[in-house]
């Protein structure tokens, strides 16, 4: 299955891009995507533990199943004052 990944905030800044397409096996879950990203993009591996995932504009937990064509947003915490 093919996913569209959207990167925001710190993740976007580190990767230098706003989106990417990525293939995963059918039946994969968000936690599988997180594991793949930590090896596919090791420069963000340390940030993934604090990322919130949203699939098709809805926040999800890491046990949520992914489907072909899903749009997955990786949202880093934002700090400010």
Backbone as XML, in Angstrom:
<?xml version="1.0"?>
<chain id="A" units="angstrom">
  <residue number="1" name="UNK">
    <atom name="N" x="0.849" y="-1.173" z="0.000"/>
    <atom name="CA" x="0.000" y="0.000" z="0.000"/>
    <atom name="C" x="0.894" y="1.235" z="0.000"/>
  </residue>
  <residue number="2" name="UNK">
    <atom name="N" x="0.383" y="2.304" z="-0.568"/>
    <atom name="CA" x="1.137" y="3.558" z="-0.645"/>
    <atom name="C" x="0.459" y="4.602" z="0.233"/>
  </residue>
  <residue number="3" name="UNK">
    <atom name="N" x="1.273" y="5.263" z="1.050"/>
    <atom name="CA" x="0.797" y="6.325" z="1.929"/>
    <atom name="C" x="1.390" y="7.657" z="1.478"/>
  </residue>
  <residue number="4" name="UNK">
    <atom name="N" x="0.680" y="8.719" z="1.742"/>
    <atom name="CA" x="1.210" y="10.063" z="1.574"/>
    <atom name="C" x="1.523" y="10.589" z="2.967"/>
  </residue>
  <residue number="5" name="UNK">
    <atom name="N" x="2.790" y="10.881" z="3.224"/>
    <atom name="CA" x="3.201" y="11.410" z="4.516"/>
    <atom name="C" x="3.351" y="12.918" z="4.433"/>
  </residue>
  <residue number="6" name="UNK">
    <atom name="N" x="2.807" y="13.612" z="5.404"/>
    <atom name="CA" x="2.931" y="15.068" z="5.506"/>
    <atom name="C" x="3.755" y="15.386" z="6.740"/>
  </residue>
  <residue number="7" name="UNK">
    <atom name="N" x="4.786" y="16.196" z="6.563"/>
    <atom name="CA" x="5.686" y="16.534" z="7.653"/>
    <atom name="C" x="5.465" y="17.975" z="8.093"/>
  </residue>
  <residue number="8" name="UNK">
    <atom name="N" x="5.414" y="18.186" z="9.395"/>
    <atom name="CA" x="5.194" y="19.511" z="9.953"/>
    <atom name="C" x="6.286" y="19.858" z="10.951"/>
  </residue>
  <residue number="9" name="UNK">
    <atom name="N" x="6.460" y="21.140" z="11.175"/>
    <atom name="CA" x="7.292" y="21.659" z="12.249"/>
    <atom name="C" x="8.712" y="21.112" z="12.187"/>
  </residue>
  <residue number="10" name="UNK">
    <atom name="N" x="9.172" y="20.575" z="13.293"/>
    <atom name="CA" x="10.550" y="20.115" z="13.432"/>
    <atom name="C" x="10.893" y="19.000" z="12.442"/>
  </residue>
  <residue number="11" name="UNK">
    <atom name="N" x="9.981" y="18.085" z="12.232"/>
    <atom name="CA" x="10.218" y="16.985" z="11.286"/>
    <atom name="C" x="10.443" y="17.550" z="9.885"/>
  </residue>
  <residue number="12" name="UNK">
    <atom name="N" x="9.604" y="18.470" z="9.474"/>
    <atom name="CA" x="9.742" y="19.111" z="8.159"/>
    <atom name="C" x="11.081" y="19.820" z="8.048"/>
  </residue>
  <residue number="13" name="UNK">
    <atom name="N" x="11.468" y="20.532" z="9.108"/>
    <atom name="CA" x="12.728" y="21.265" z="9.078"/>
    <atom name="C" x="13.933" y="20.335" z="8.958"/>
  </residue>
  <residue number="14" name="UNK">
    <atom name="N" x="13.917" y="19.232" z="9.688"/>
    <atom name="CA" x="15.039" y="18.287" z="9.652"/>
    <atom name="C" x="15.119" y="17.584" z="8.296"/>
  </residue>
  <residue number="15" name="UNK">
    <atom name="N" x="13.977" y="17.156" z="7.769"/>
    <atom name="CA" x="13.973" y="16.433" z="6.498"/>
    <atom name="C" x="14.135" y="17.352" z="5.289"/>
  </residue>
  <residue number="16" name="UNK">
    <atom name="N" x="13.748" y="18.612" z="5.446"/>
    <atom name="CA" x="13.868" y="19.554" z="4.337"/>
    <atom name="C" x="12.797" y="19.375" z="3.268"/>
  </residue>
  <residue number="17" name="UNK">
    <atom name="N" x="11.692" y="18.743" z="3.632"/>
    <atom name="CA" x="10.580" y="18.579" z="2.698"/>
    <atom name="C" x="9.270" y="18.477" z="3.479"/>
  </residue>
  <residue number="18" name="UNK">
    <atom name="N" x="8.177" y="18.750" z="2.784"/>
    <atom name="CA" x="6.863" y="18.766" z="3.430"/>
    <atom name="C" x="6.091" y="17.473" z="3.267"/>
  </residue>
  <residue number="19" name="UNK">
    <atom name="N" x="6.440" y="16.665" z="2.268"/>
    <atom name="CA" x="5.700" y="15.426" z="2.072"/>
    <atom name="C" x="6.533" y="14.388" z="1.355"/>
  </residue>
  <residue number="20" name="UNK">
    <atom name="N" x="6.036" y="13.162" z="1.405"/>
    <atom name="CA" x="6.722" y="12.033" z="0.787"/>
    <atom name="C" x="5.717" y="10.900" z="0.603"/>
  </residue>
  <residue number="21" name="UNK">
    <atom name="N" x="5.905" y="10.117" z="-0.403"/>
    <atom name="CA" x="5.108" y="8.896" z="-0.598"/>
    <atom name="C" x="5.970" y="7.724" z="-0.124"/>
  </residue>
  <residue number="22" name="UNK">
    <atom name="N" x="5.325" y="6.778" z="0.551"/>
    <atom name="CA" x="6.049" y="5.645" z="1.116"/>
    <atom name="C" x="5.191" y="4.399" z="1.003"/>
  </residue>
  <residue number="23" name="UNK">
    <atom name="N" x="5.808" y="3.286" z="0.626"/>
    <atom name="CA" x="5.106" y="2.009" z="0.515"/>
    <atom name="C" x="5.322" y="1.185" z="1.775"/>
  </residue>
  <residue number="24" name="UNK">
    <atom name="N" x="4.245" y="0.593" z="2.262"/>
    <atom name="CA" x="4.271" y="-0.320" z="3.409"/>
    <atom name="C" x="3.455" y="-1.550" z="3.051"/>
  </residue>
  <residue number="25" name="UNK">
    <atom name="N" x="3.731" y="-2.668" z="3.725"/>
    <atom name="CA" x="2.918" y="-3.870" z="3.485"/>
    <atom name="C" x="1.476" y="-3.660" z="3.950"/>
  </residue>
  <residue number="26" name="UNK">
    <atom name="N" x="0.546" y="-4.301" z="3.290"/>
    <atom name="CA" x="-0.857" y="-4.245" z="3.715"/>
    <atom name="C" x="-0.973" y="-4.727" z="5.150"/>
  </residue>
  <residue number="27" name="UNK">
    <atom name="N" x="-1.889" y="-4.127" z="5.894"/>
    <atom name="CA" x="-2.098" y="-4.489" z="7.290"/>
    <atom name="C" x="-1.172" y="-3.782" z="8.262"/>
  </residue>
  <residue number="28" name="UNK">
    <atom name="N" x="-0.321" y="-2.893" z="7.748"/>
    <atom name="CA" x="0.599" y="-2.162" z="8.629"/>
    <atom name="C" x="-0.171" y="-1.207" z="9.527"/>
  </residue>
  <residue number="29" name="UNK">
    <atom name="N" x="0.415" y="-0.924" z="10.659"/>
    <atom name="CA" x="-0.149" y="0.006" z="11.631"/>
    <atom name="C" x="0.767" y="1.209" z="11.766"/>
  </residue>
  <residue number="30" name="UNK">
    <atom name="N" x="0.285" y="2.220" z="12.444"/>
    <atom name="CA" x="1.078" y="3.434" z="12.638"/>
    <atom name="C" x="2.417" y="3.103" z="13.284"/>
  </residue>
  <residue number="31" name="UNK">
    <atom name="N" x="2.432" y="2.182" z="14.247"/>
    <atom name="CA" x="3.691" y="1.818" z="14.911"/>
    <atom name="C" x="4.667" y="1.177" z="13.925"/>
  </residue>
  <residue number="32" name="UNK">
    <atom name="N" x="4.161" y="0.487" z="12.897"/>
    <atom name="CA" x="5.028" y="-0.081" z="11.870"/>
    <atom name="C" x="5.630" y="1.032" z="11.010"/>
  </residue>
  <residue number="33" name="UNK">
    <atom name="N" x="4.812" y="2.032" z="10.701"/>
    <atom name="CA" x="5.302" y="3.197" z="9.970"/>
    <atom name="C" x="6.381" y="3.909" z="10.775"/>
  </residue>
  <residue number="34" name="UNK">
    <atom name="N" x="6.144" y="4.090" z="12.058"/>
    <atom name="CA" x="7.117" y="4.755" z="12.921"/>
    <atom name="C" x="8.446" y="3.991" z="12.916"/>
  </residue>
  <residue number="35" name="UNK">
    <atom name="N" x="8.377" y="2.684" z="13.008"/>
    <atom name="CA" x="9.586" y="1.844" z="13.008"/>
    <atom name="C" x="10.319" y="1.970" z="11.667"/>
  </residue>
  <residue number="36" name="UNK">
    <atom name="N" x="9.565" y="1.944" z="10.569"/>
    <atom name="CA" x="10.177" y="2.080" z="9.248"/>
    <atom name="C" x="10.832" y="3.448" z="9.089"/>
  </residue>
  <residue number="37" name="UNK">
    <atom name="N" x="10.151" y="4.479" z="9.538"/>
    <atom name="CA" x="10.717" y="5.828" z="9.420"/>
    <atom name="C" x="12.004" y="5.985" z="10.212"/>
  </residue>
  <residue number="38" name="UNK">
    <atom name="N" x="12.120" y="5.307" z="11.337"/>
    <atom name="CA" x="13.329" y="5.449" z="12.144"/>
    <atom name="C" x="14.548" y="4.868" z="11.425"/>
  </residue>
  <residue number="39" name="UNK">
    <atom name="N" x="14.338" y="3.920" z="10.498"/>
    <atom name="CA" x="15.458" y="3.408" z="9.701"/>
    <atom name="C" x="15.550" y="4.111" z="8.348"/>
  </residue>
  <residue number="40" name="UNK">
    <atom name="N" x="14.407" y="4.464" z="7.766"/>
    <atom name="CA" x="14.363" y="5.151" z="6.464"/>
    <atom name="C" x="14.896" y="6.583" z="6.570"/>
  </residue>
  <residue number="41" name="UNK">
    <atom name="N" x="14.618" y="7.231" z="7.690"/>
    <atom name="CA" x="15.054" y="8.614" z="7.925"/>
    <atom name="C" x="15.637" y="8.711" z="9.335"/>
  </residue>
  <residue number="42" name="UNK">
    <atom name="N" x="16.826" y="8.136" z="9.554"/>
    <atom name="CA" x="17.391" y="8.075" z="10.907"/>
    <atom name="C" x="17.591" y="9.435" z="11.568"/>
  </residue>
  <residue number="43" name="UNK">
    <atom name="N" x="17.670" y="10.494" z="10.783"/>
    <atom name="CA" x="17.853" y="11.825" z="11.356"/>
    <atom name="C" x="16.639" y="12.295" z="12.165"/>
  </residue>
  <residue number="44" name="UNK">
    <atom name="N" x="15.485" y="11.635" z="11.987"/>
    <atom name="CA" x="14.308" y="12.003" z="12.786"/>
    <atom name="C" x="13.950" y="10.938" z="13.819"/>
  </residue>
  <residue number="45" name="UNK">
    <atom name="N" x="14.733" y="9.872" z="13.905"/>
    <atom name="CA" x="14.420" y="8.764" z="14.814"/>
    <atom name="C" x="14.220" y="9.242" z="16.244"/>
  </residue>
  <residue number="46" name="UNK">
    <atom name="N" x="15.043" y="10.156" z="16.710"/>
    <atom name="CA" x="14.927" y="10.655" z="18.077"/>
    <atom name="C" x="13.719" y="11.544" z="18.312"/>
  </residue>
  <residue number="47" name="UNK">
    <atom name="N" x="13.107" y="12.020" z="17.260"/>
    <atom name="CA" x="11.936" y="12.902" z="17.376"/>
    <atom name="C" x="10.615" y="12.133" z="17.344"/>
  </residue>
  <residue number="48" name="UNK">
    <atom name="N" x="10.628" y="10.925" z="16.820"/>
    <atom name="CA" x="9.381" y="10.206" z="16.570"/>
    <atom name="C" x="8.590" y="9.878" z="17.831"/>
  </residue>
  <residue number="49" name="UNK">
    <atom name="N" x="9.249" y="9.710" z="18.959"/>
    <atom name="CA" x="8.543" y="9.392" z="20.193"/>
    <atom name="C" x="7.601" y="10.485" z="20.655"/>
  </residue>
  <residue number="50" name="UNK">
    <atom name="N" x="7.861" y="11.728" z="20.252"/>
    <atom name="CA" x="7.008" y="12.843" z="20.670"/>
    <atom name="C" x="6.059" y="13.317" z="19.565"/>
  </residue>
  <residue number="51" name="UNK">
    <atom name="N" x="6.060" y="12.614" z="18.437"/>
    <atom name="CA" x="5.209" y="12.988" z="17.307"/>
    <atom name="C" x="3.778" y="12.511" z="17.538"/>
  </residue>
  <residue number="52" name="UNK">
    <atom name="N" x="2.824" y="13.332" z="17.139"/>
    <atom name="CA" x="1.421" y="12.941" z="17.089"/>
    <atom name="C" x="1.114" y="12.595" z="15.638"/>
  </residue>
  <residue number="53" name="UNK">
    <atom name="N" x="0.423" y="11.480" z="15.449"/>
    <atom name="CA" x="0.059" y="11.048" z="14.103"/>
    <atom name="C" x="-1.414" y="11.344" z="13.857"/>
  </residue>
  <residue number="54" name="UNK">
    <atom name="N" x="-1.707" y="11.810" z="12.656"/>
    <atom name="CA" x="-3.086" y="11.992" z="12.210"/>
    <atom name="C" x="-3.223" y="11.276" z="10.865"/>
  </residue>
  <residue number="55" name="UNK">
    <atom name="N" x="-4.296" y="10.524" z="10.711"/>
    <atom name="CA" x="-4.564" y="9.812" z="9.464"/>
    <atom name="C" x="-5.866" y="10.356" z="8.898"/>
  </residue>
  <residue number="56" name="UNK">
    <atom name="N" x="-5.764" y="10.885" z="7.689"/>
    <atom name="CA" x="-6.934" y="11.456" z="7.012"/>
    <atom name="C" x="-7.636" y="12.486" z="7.905"/>
  </residue>
  <residue number="57" name="UNK">
    <atom name="N" x="-6.836" y="13.368" z="8.503"/>
    <atom name="CA" x="-7.307" y="14.497" z="9.319"/>
    <atom name="C" x="-7.883" y="14.107" z="10.675"/>
  </residue>
  <residue number="58" name="UNK">
    <atom name="N" x="-7.614" y="12.907" z="11.150"/>
    <atom name="CA" x="-8.088" y="12.489" z="12.477"/>
    <atom name="C" x="-6.897" y="11.953" z="13.273"/>
  </residue>
  <residue number="59" name="UNK">
    <atom name="N" x="-6.747" y="12.431" z="14.505"/>
    <atom name="CA" x="-5.674" y="11.924" z="15.353"/>
    <atom name="C" x="-5.894" y="10.449" z="15.634"/>
  </residue>
  <residue number="60" name="UNK">
    <atom name="N" x="-4.804" y="9.686" z="15.615"/>
    <atom name="CA" x="-4.875" y="8.239" z="15.841"/>
    <atom name="C" x="-3.787" y="7.819" z="16.817"/>
  </residue>
  <residue number="61" name="UNK">
    <atom name="N" x="-3.956" y="6.620" z="17.375"/>
    <atom name="CA" x="-2.891" y="6.072" z="18.209"/>
    <atom name="C" x="-2.011" y="5.168" z="17.342"/>
  </residue>
  <residue number="62" name="UNK">
    <atom name="N" x="-0.940" y="4.704" z="17.923"/>
    <atom name="CA" x="0.047" y="3.937" z="17.166"/>
    <atom name="C" x="-0.423" y="2.526" z="16.805"/>
  </residue>
  <residue number="63" name="UNK">
    <atom name="N" x="-1.527" y="2.070" z="17.368"/>
    <atom name="CA" x="-2.073" y="0.758" z="17.014"/>
    <atom name="C" x="-3.075" y="0.828" z="15.865"/>
  </residue>
  <residue number="64" name="UNK">
    <atom name="N" x="-3.344" y="2.011" z="15.365"/>
    <atom name="CA" x="-4.316" y="2.171" z="14.283"/>
    <atom name="C" x="-3.788" y="1.567" z="12.984"/>
  </residue>
  <residue number="65" name="UNK">
    <atom name="N" x="-4.685" y="0.860" z="12.291"/>
    <atom name="CA" x="-4.314" y="0.240" z="11.019"/>
    <atom name="C" x="-4.330" y="1.284" z="9.908"/>
  </residue>
  <residue number="66" name="UNK">
    <atom name="N" x="-3.392" y="1.141" z="8.995"/>
    <atom name="CA" x="-3.281" y="2.039" z="7.849"/>
    <atom name="C" x="-3.829" y="1.349" z="6.604"/>
  </residue>
  <residue number="67" name="UNK">
    <atom name="N" x="-4.284" y="2.158" z="5.643"/>
    <atom name="CA" x="-4.867" y="1.628" z="4.409"/>
    <atom name="C" x="-4.265" y="2.347" z="3.205"/>
  </residue>
  <residue number="68" name="UNK">
    <atom name="N" x="-4.311" y="1.678" z="2.081"/>
    <atom name="CA" x="-3.784" y="2.254" z="0.855"/>
    <atom name="C" x="-4.417" y="3.625" z="0.597"/>
  </residue>
  <residue number="69" name="UNK">
    <atom name="N" x="-3.580" y="4.593" z="0.285"/>
    <atom name="CA" x="-4.060" y="5.937" z="-0.020"/>
    <atom name="C" x="-4.216" y="6.842" z="1.176"/>
  </residue>
  <residue number="70" name="UNK">
    <atom name="N" x="-3.996" y="6.331" z="2.382"/>
    <atom name="CA" x="-4.106" y="7.183" z="3.574"/>
    <atom name="C" x="-3.112" y="8.333" z="3.519"/>
  </residue>
  <residue number="71" name="UNK">
    <atom name="N" x="-3.541" y="9.455" z="4.051"/>
    <atom name="CA" x="-2.668" y="10.613" z="4.235"/>
    <atom name="C" x="-2.328" y="10.684" z="5.721"/>
  </residue>
  <residue number="72" name="UNK">
    <atom name="N" x="-1.046" y="10.545" z="6.011"/>
    <atom name="CA" x="-0.582" y="10.479" z="7.401"/>
    <atom name="C" x="0.246" y="11.723" z="7.697"/>
  </residue>
  <residue number="73" name="UNK">
    <atom name="N" x="-0.207" y="12.494" z="8.669"/>
    <atom name="CA" x="0.518" y="13.691" z="9.095"/>
    <atom name="C" x="1.336" y="13.363" z="10.331"/>
  </residue>
  <residue number="74" name="UNK">
    <atom name="N" x="2.591" y="13.794" z="10.332"/>
    <atom name="CA" x="3.474" y="13.664" z="11.499"/>
    <atom name="C" x="3.604" y="15.053" z="12.081"/>
  </residue>
  <residue number="75" name="UNK">
    <atom name="N" x="3.042" y="15.234" z="13.254"/>
    <atom name="CA" x="2.967" y="16.558" z="13.869"/>
    <atom name="C" x="3.857" y="16.592" z="15.093"/>
  </residue>
  <residue number="76" name="UNK">
    <atom name="N" x="4.906" y="17.398" z="15.020"/>
    <atom name="CA" x="5.834" y="17.559" z="16.143"/>
    <atom name="C" x="5.253" y="18.549" z="17.140"/>
  </residue>
  <residue number="77" name="UNK">
    <atom name="N" x="5.626" y="18.403" z="18.408"/>
    <atom name="CA" x="5.191" y="19.407" z="19.402"/>
    <atom name="C" x="5.745" y="20.778" z="19.019"/>
  </residue>
  <residue number="78" name="UNK">
    <atom name="N" x="4.969" y="21.783" z="19.302"/>
    <atom name="CA" x="5.396" y="23.156" z="19.021"/>
    <atom name="C" x="5.513" y="23.890" z="20.348"/>
  </residue>
  <residue number="79" name="UNK">
    <atom name="N" x="6.633" y="24.533" z="20.524"/>
    <atom name="CA" x="6.791" y="25.313" z="21.767"/>
    <atom name="C" x="6.819" y="26.785" z="21.402"/>
  </residue>
  <residue number="80" name="UNK">
    <atom name="N" x="6.481" y="27.562" z="22.347"/>
    <atom name="CA" x="6.477" y="29.005" z="22.104"/>
    <atom name="C" x="6.220" y="29.739" z="23.401"/>
  </residue>
  <residue number="81" name="UNK">
    <atom name="N" x="6.212" y="31.000" z="23.311"/>
    <atom name="CA" x="6.020" y="31.766" z="24.531"/>
    <atom name="C" x="5.092" y="32.915" z="24.347"/>
  </residue>
</chain>
